[in-house]
């Protein structure tokens, strides 16, 4: 029972880390996109 629990926990942890990494990449892409929009609007 105990070993099965810890295995499930590490799987969940891995999934959470993967989600976090993807979210950080999406936030970075959004910031870059917003920065480009800001440059375009100030250029006018």
C-alpha distance matrix in Angstrom:
0.0 3.8 5.6 5.3 6.3 8.9 10.1 10.7 12.4 14.6 15.6 16.6 18.4 20.2 21.3 22.6 24.5 26.0 27.1 28.6 30.5 31.9 32.9 34.7 36.5 37.6 38.8 40.8 42.4 43.3 44.9 46.9 48.0 49.1 50.9 52.8 53.8 55.0 57.1 58.6 59.5 61.1 63.0 65.0
3.8 0.0 3.8 5.5 5.1 6.4 8.7 10.0 10.6 12.6 14.4 15.4 16.5 18.5 20.1 21.0 22.6 24.5 25.8 26.8 28.7 30.5 31.4 32.8 34.9 36.2 37.2 38.9 40.8 41.8 43.1 45.1 46.5 47.5 49.1 51.2 52.3 53.3 55.3 57.1 58.0 59.3 61.3 63.4
5.6 3.8 0.0 3.8 5.4 5.2 6.2 8.7 9.8 10.8 12.5 14.3 15.3 16.6 18.6 20.0 21.1 22.7 24.5 25.7 27.1 28.9 30.3 31.6 33.3 34.8 36.1 37.6 39.3 40.7 42.0 43.8 45.2 46.5 48.0 49.8 51.1 52.3 54.1 55.9 57.0 58.3 60.1 62.3
5.3 5.5 3.8 0.0 3.8 5.6 5.1 6.2 8.6 10.1 10.7 12.4 14.3 15.5 16.7 18.4 20.1 21.3 22.7 24.4 25.9 27.3 28.7 30.4 32.0 33.2 34.7 36.4 37.9 39.1 40.7 42.5 43.6 45.0 46.7 48.4 49.6 50.9 52.8 54.3 55.4 57.0 58.8 60.8
6.3 5.1 5.4 3.8 0.0 3.8 5.4 5.1 6.1 8.7 9.9 10.5 12.2 14.3 15.4 16.4 18.3 20.0 21.0 22.3 24.3 25.8 26.7 28.4 30.4 31.5 32.6 34.5 36.2 37.1 38.7 40.7 41.8 42.9 44.7 46.6 47.6 48.8 50.9 52.5 53.3 54.9 56.8 58.8
8.9 6.4 5.2 5.6 3.8 0.0 3.8 5.4 4.9 6.2 8.6 9.7 10.3 12.2 14.1 15.1 16.3 18.2 19.8 20.7 22.3 24.3 25.4 26.6 28.6 30.1 31.1 32.7 34.6 35.8 37.0 38.9 40.4 41.5 43.0 45.0 46.2 47.3 49.2 51.0 52.0 53.3 55.2 57.4
10.1 8.7 6.2 5.1 5.4 3.8 0.0 3.8 5.4 5.3 6.3 8.7 9.9 10.7 12.5 14.3 15.4 16.7 18.5 20.0 21.2 22.9 24.4 25.9 27.4 28.9 30.3 31.8 33.4 34.8 36.3 37.9 39.3 40.7 42.2 43.9 45.3 46.6 48.3 49.9 51.2 52.6 54.3 56.5
10.7 10.0 8.7 6.2 5.1 5.4 3.8 0.0 3.8 5.5 5.1 6.2 8.6 9.9 10.6 12.3 14.3 15.4 16.6 18.3 20.0 21.3 22.5 24.4 26.0 27.0 28.5 30.4 31.8 32.9 34.6 36.4 37.5 38.8 40.6 42.3 43.4 44.8 46.7 48.2 49.2 50.9 52.7 54.6
12.4 10.6 9.8 8.6 6.1 4.9 5.4 3.8 0.0 3.8 5.4 5.1 6.1 8.6 9.8 10.4 12.2 14.2 15.2 16.3 18.3 20.0 20.8 22.4 24.4 25.6 26.6 28.5 30.2 31.2 32.6 34.6 35.9 37.0 38.6 40.6 41.7 42.8 44.8 46.5 47.4 48.9 50.8 52.9
14.6 12.6 10.8 10.1 8.7 6.2 5.3 5.5 3.8 0.0 3.8 5.4 4.9 6.1 8.5 9.7 10.4 12.2 14.1 15.1 16.3 18.3 19.7 20.9 22.6 24.3 25.5 26.9 28.7 30.1 31.3 33.0 34.5 35.9 37.3 39.1 40.5 41.7 43.4 45.2 46.4 47.7 49.4 51.7
15.6 14.4 12.5 10.7 9.9 8.6 6.3 5.1 5.4 3.8 0.0 3.8 5.4 5.1 6.3 8.7 9.9 10.6 12.4 14.2 15.4 16.7 18.4 20.1 21.4 22.7 24.4 25.9 27.3 28.7 30.4 31.9 33.1 34.6 36.3 37.9 39.1 40.6 42.4 43.8 45.1 46.7 48.3 50.4
16.6 15.4 14.3 12.4 10.5 9.7 8.7 6.2 5.1 5.4 3.8 0.0 3.8 5.4 5.0 6.1 8.6 9.8 10.5 12.2 14.2 15.3 16.3 18.3 20.0 21.0 22.3 24.3 25.7 26.7 28.4 30.3 31.4 32.6 34.4 36.2 37.2 38.5 40.6 42.0 43.0 44.6 46.5 48.4
18.4 16.5 15.3 14.3 12.2 10.3 9.9 8.6 6.1 4.9 5.4 3.8 0.0 3.8 5.4 5.1 6.1 8.6 9.8 10.4 12.2 14.2 15.2 16.4 18.4 19.9 20.8 22.5 24.4 25.5 26.8 28.7 30.1 31.2 32.7 34.7 36.0 37.0 38.9 40.7 41.7 43.1 44.9 47.1
20.2 18.5 16.6 15.5 14.3 12.2 10.7 9.9 8.6 6.1 5.1 5.4 3.8 0.0 3.8 5.5 5.1 6.2 8.7 9.9 10.6 12.4 14.2 15.4 16.7 18.5 20.0 21.2 22.8 24.4 25.8 27.3 28.7 30.3 31.7 33.3 34.8 36.1 37.8 39.4 40.8 42.2 43.7 46.0
21.3 20.1 18.6 16.7 15.4 14.1 12.5 10.6 9.8 8.5 6.3 5.0 5.4 3.8 0.0 3.8 5.5 5.0 6.2 8.6 9.9 10.6 12.2 14.3 15.5 16.5 18.3 20.0 21.2 22.5 24.4 25.9 27.0 28.5 30.3 31.8 33.0 34.5 36.3 37.7 38.9 40.6 42.2 44.2
22.6 21.0 20.0 18.4 16.4 15.1 14.3 12.3 10.4 9.7 8.7 6.1 5.1 5.5 3.8 0.0 3.8 5.4 5.1 6.1 8.6 9.9 10.4 12.2 14.2 15.2 16.3 18.2 19.9 20.8 22.3 24.3 25.5 26.6 28.3 30.2 31.3 32.5 34.5 36.1 37.1 38.6 40.5 42.5
24.5 22.6 21.1 20.1 18.3 16.3 15.4 14.3 12.2 10.4 9.9 8.6 6.1 5.1 5.5 3.8 0.0 3.8 5.4 5.0 6.1 8.6 9.8 10.5 12.4 14.2 15.2 16.5 18.4 19.9 21.0 22.7 24.3 25.6 26.9 28.8 30.3 31.3 33.0 34.8 36.1 37.3 39.1 41.3
26.0 24.5 22.7 21.3 20.0 18.2 16.7 15.4 14.2 12.2 10.6 9.8 8.6 6.2 5.0 5.4 3.8 0.0 3.8 5.4 5.2 6.3 8.6 10.0 10.8 12.4 14.3 15.5 16.7 18.5 20.1 21.4 22.7 24.4 25.9 27.4 28.8 30.3 31.9 33.4 34.9 36.4 37.8 40.0
27.1 25.8 24.5 22.7 21.0 19.8 18.5 16.6 15.2 14.1 12.4 10.5 9.8 8.7 6.2 5.1 5.4 3.8 0.0 3.8 5.5 5.1 6.1 8.6 9.9 10.5 12.2 14.2 15.3 16.4 18.3 20.0 20.9 22.3 24.2 25.8 26.8 28.4 30.3 31.6 32.8 34.5 36.1 38.1
28.6 26.8 25.7 24.4 22.3 20.7 20.0 18.3 16.3 15.1 14.2 12.2 10.4 9.9 8.6 6.1 5.0 5.4 3.8 0.0 3.8 5.4 5.1 6.1 8.6 9.8 10.4 12.3 14.2 15.2 16.4 18.4 19.8 20.8 22.4 24.4 25.6 26.7 28.6 30.3 31.3 32.7 34.6 36.7
30.5 28.7 27.1 25.9 24.3 22.3 21.2 20.0 18.3 16.3 15.4 14.2 12.2 10.6 9.9 8.6 6.1 5.2 5.5 3.8 0.0 3.8 5.5 5.2 6.3 8.7 9.9 10.6 12.5 14.3 15.4 16.7 18.5 20.0 21.2 22.9 24.5 25.7 27.2 29.0 30.4 31.7 33.2 35.6
31.9 30.5 28.9 27.3 25.8 24.3 22.9 21.3 20.0 18.3 16.7 15.3 14.2 12.4 10.6 9.9 8.6 6.3 5.1 5.4 3.8 0.0 3.8 5.4 5.1 6.2 8.7 9.9 10.6 12.3 14.3 15.4 16.5 18.3 19.9 21.2 22.6 24.3 25.9 27.2 28.7 30.3 31.7 33.8
32.9 31.4 30.3 28.7 26.7 25.4 24.4 22.5 20.8 19.7 18.4 16.3 15.2 14.2 12.2 10.4 9.8 8.6 6.1 5.1 5.5 3.8 0.0 3.8 5.4 5.0 6.1 8.5 9.8 10.4 12.2 14.2 15.1 16.3 18.2 19.9 20.9 22.3 24.3 25.7 26.8 28.4 30.2 32.1
34.7 32.8 31.6 30.4 28.4 26.6 25.9 24.4 22.4 20.9 20.1 18.3 16.4 15.4 14.3 12.2 10.5 10.0 8.6 6.1 5.2 5.4 3.8 0.0 3.8 5.4 5.1 6.1 8.6 9.8 10.5 12.4 14.2 15.2 16.4 18.5 19.9 20.9 22.6 24.5 25.7 26.9 28.6 30.9
36.5 34.9 33.3 32.0 30.4 28.6 27.4 26.0 24.4 22.6 21.4 20.0 18.4 16.7 15.5 14.2 12.4 10.8 9.9 8.6 6.3 5.1 5.4 3.8 0.0 3.8 5.5 5.0 6.2 8.6 9.9 10.6 12.3 14.2 15.3 16.7 18.5 19.9 21.2 22.8 24.5 25.8 27.1 29.5
37.6 36.2 34.8 33.2 31.5 30.1 28.9 27.0 25.6 24.3 22.7 21.0 19.9 18.5 16.5 15.2 14.2 12.4 10.5 9.8 8.7 6.2 5.0 5.4 3.8 0.0 3.8 5.4 5.1 6.1 8.6 9.9 10.4 12.2 14.1 15.4 16.5 18.2 20.0 21.2 22.5 24.3 25.8 27.7
38.8 37.2 36.1 34.7 32.6 31.1 30.3 28.5 26.6 25.5 24.4 22.3 20.8 20.0 18.3 16.3 15.2 14.3 12.2 10.4 9.9 8.7 6.1 5.1 5.5 3.8 0.0 3.8 5.5 5.0 6.2 8.7 9.7 10.4 12.2 14.2 15.2 16.3 18.3 20.0 20.9 22.4 24.2 26.3
40.8 38.9 37.6 36.4 34.5 32.7 31.8 30.4 28.5 26.9 25.9 24.3 22.5 21.2 20.0 18.2 16.5 15.5 14.2 12.3 10.6 9.9 8.5 6.1 5.0 5.4 3.8 0.0 3.8 5.4 5.1 6.2 8.6 9.9 10.5 12.4 14.3 15.2 16.6 18.6 20.0 21.1 22.6 25.1
42.4 40.8 39.3 37.9 36.2 34.6 33.4 31.8 30.2 28.7 27.3 25.7 24.4 22.8 21.2 19.9 18.4 16.7 15.3 14.2 12.5 10.6 9.8 8.6 6.2 5.1 5.5 3.8 0.0 3.8 5.5 5.2 6.1 8.6 9.8 10.7 12.4 14.2 15.4 16.7 18.5 20.1 21.2 23.4
43.3 41.8 40.7 39.1 37.1 35.8 34.8 32.9 31.2 30.1 28.7 26.7 25.5 24.4 22.5 20.8 19.9 18.5 16.4 15.2 14.3 12.3 10.4 9.8 8.6 6.1 5.0 5.4 3.8 0.0 3.8 5.4 5.0 6.1 8.5 9.8 10.5 12.2 14.2 15.3 16.4 18.3 19.9 21.7
44.9 43.1 42.0 40.7 38.7 37.0 36.3 34.6 32.6 31.3 30.4 28.4 26.8 25.8 24.4 22.3 21.0 20.1 18.3 16.4 15.4 14.3 12.2 10.5 9.9 8.6 6.2 5.1 5.5 3.8 0.0 3.8 5.4 5.1 6.0 8.6 9.8 10.4 12.3 14.2 15.2 16.4 18.2 20.5
46.9 45.1 43.8 42.5 40.7 38.9 37.9 36.4 34.6 33.0 31.9 30.3 28.7 27.3 25.9 24.3 22.7 21.4 20.0 18.4 16.7 15.4 14.2 12.4 10.6 9.9 8.7 6.2 5.2 5.4 3.8 0.0 3.8 5.5 5.0 6.3 8.7 9.8 10.6 12.5 14.4 15.4 16.5 19.1
48.0 46.5 45.2 43.6 41.8 40.4 39.3 37.5 35.9 34.5 33.1 31.4 30.1 28.7 27.0 25.5 24.3 22.7 20.9 19.8 18.5 16.5 15.1 14.2 12.3 10.4 9.7 8.6 6.1 5.0 5.4 3.8 0.0 3.8 5.4 5.1 6.3 8.7 10.0 10.8 12.5 14.4 15.5 17.4
49.1 47.5 46.5 45.0 42.9 41.5 40.7 38.8 37.0 35.9 34.6 32.6 31.2 30.3 28.5 26.6 25.6 24.4 22.3 20.8 20.0 18.3 16.3 15.2 14.2 12.2 10.4 9.9 8.6 6.1 5.1 5.5 3.8 0.0 3.8 5.4 5.0 6.1 8.6 9.9 10.5 12.3 14.2 15.9
50.9 49.1 48.0 46.7 44.7 43.0 42.2 40.6 38.6 37.3 36.3 34.4 32.7 31.7 30.3 28.3 26.9 25.9 24.2 22.4 21.2 19.9 18.2 16.4 15.3 14.1 12.2 10.5 9.8 8.5 6.0 5.0 5.4 3.8 0.0 3.8 5.4 5.0 6.2 8.7 9.9 10.6 12.2 14.8
52.8 51.2 49.8 48.4 46.6 45.0 43.9 42.3 40.6 39.1 37.9 36.2 34.7 33.3 31.8 30.2 28.8 27.4 25.8 24.4 22.9 21.2 19.9 18.5 16.7 15.4 14.2 12.4 10.7 9.8 8.6 6.3 5.1 5.4 3.8 0.0 3.8 5.4 5.1 6.3 8.7 10.0 10.6 13.0
53.8 52.3 51.1 49.6 47.6 46.2 45.3 43.4 41.7 40.5 39.1 37.2 36.0 34.8 33.0 31.3 30.3 28.8 26.8 25.6 24.5 22.6 20.9 19.9 18.5 16.5 15.2 14.3 12.4 10.5 9.8 8.7 6.3 5.0 5.4 3.8 0.0 3.8 5.4 5.1 6.2 8.6 9.9 11.3
55.0 53.3 52.3 50.9 48.8 47.3 46.6 44.8 42.8 41.7 40.6 38.5 37.0 36.1 34.5 32.5 31.3 30.3 28.4 26.7 25.7 24.3 22.3 20.9 19.9 18.2 16.3 15.2 14.2 12.2 10.4 9.8 8.7 6.1 5.0 5.4 3.8 0.0 3.8 5.4 5.2 6.1 8.5 10.3
57.1 55.3 54.1 52.8 50.9 49.2 48.3 46.7 44.8 43.4 42.4 40.6 38.9 37.8 36.3 34.5 33.0 31.9 30.3 28.6 27.2 25.9 24.3 22.6 21.2 20.0 18.3 16.6 15.4 14.2 12.3 10.6 10.0 8.6 6.2 5.1 5.4 3.8 0.0 3.8 5.6 5.3 6.0 9.0
58.6 57.1 55.9 54.3 52.5 51.0 49.9 48.2 46.5 45.2 43.8 42.0 40.7 39.4 37.7 36.1 34.8 33.4 31.6 30.3 29.0 27.2 25.7 24.5 22.8 21.2 20.0 18.6 16.7 15.3 14.2 12.5 10.8 9.9 8.7 6.3 5.1 5.4 3.8 0.0 3.8 5.6 5.1 6.8
59.5 58.0 57.0 55.4 53.3 52.0 51.2 49.2 47.4 46.4 45.1 43.0 41.7 40.8 38.9 37.1 36.1 34.9 32.8 31.3 30.4 28.7 26.8 25.7 24.5 22.5 20.9 20.0 18.5 16.4 15.2 14.4 12.5 10.5 9.9 8.7 6.2 5.2 5.6 3.8 0.0 3.8 5.5 5.7
61.1 59.3 58.3 57.0 54.9 53.3 52.6 50.9 48.9 47.7 46.7 44.6 43.1 42.2 40.6 38.6 37.3 36.4 34.5 32.7 31.7 30.3 28.4 26.9 25.8 24.3 22.4 21.1 20.1 18.3 16.4 15.4 14.4 12.3 10.6 10.0 8.6 6.1 5.3 5.6 3.8 0.0 3.8 5.4
63.0 61.3 60.1 58.8 56.8 55.2 54.3 52.7 50.8 49.4 48.3 46.5 44.9 43.7 42.2 40.5 39.1 37.8 36.1 34.6 33.2 31.7 30.2 28.6 27.1 25.8 24.2 22.6 21.2 19.9 18.2 16.5 15.5 14.2 12.2 10.6 9.9 8.5 6.0 5.1 5.5 3.8 0.0 3.8
65.0 63.4 62.3 60.8 58.8 57.4 56.5 54.6 52.9 51.7 50.4 48.4 47.1 46.0 44.2 42.5 41.3 40.0 38.1 36.7 35.6 33.8 32.1 30.9 29.5 27.7 26.3 25.1 23.4 21.7 20.5 19.1 17.4 15.9 14.8 13.0 11.3 10.3 9.0 6.8 5.7 5.4 3.8 0.0
